Amino acid sequence: MCVPKNADKGVVNNQTETWKFKFDKILHNSSQDDVFEYCADEIVHSLVDGYNGTIMCYGQTGAGKTFSMLGSTANYKYRGIIPRAINKIFSEVGGRYDNQITVKISFVEIYNELMFDMLSSVPTYEQTGTDITIQDDAKGEVHVKGLTMT
């Protein structure tokens, strides 16, 4: 998909000449099950094998990020990525009798370039959004300092 420069704004308008987008897949009117299967299933499976994983939802207000991540409690089939991931993690862990596995989780919301700890005992409306920082360590691993991990 290519979006051409808007000529109505003049020749010199500091706008990129063209925007090019490449999509791996468009999930139009997809079920929550399809979204989980395509976007999160492989990541969740890798977690139980000892890999770190991140599932991030990005987009404009009203695009459906919260519904995709959390879903709805009104009907079991509408549960989102997070409850499905938790269910799959514990199902996988429960089936590995030969291993001792520790599961830890953190949950951060990034809103207007501020980060909020969704598992903190401090309500999000009392958080400043600046208490959490992203840092690299000497090994090149990324850590989120100040984020609750339970």
Summary of the structure (lengths in Angstrom):
residues: 150
radius of gyration: 19.5
end to end distance: 41.9
largest distance: 66.9
contacts: 289
relative contact order: 0.10
helix: 30%
strand: 16%
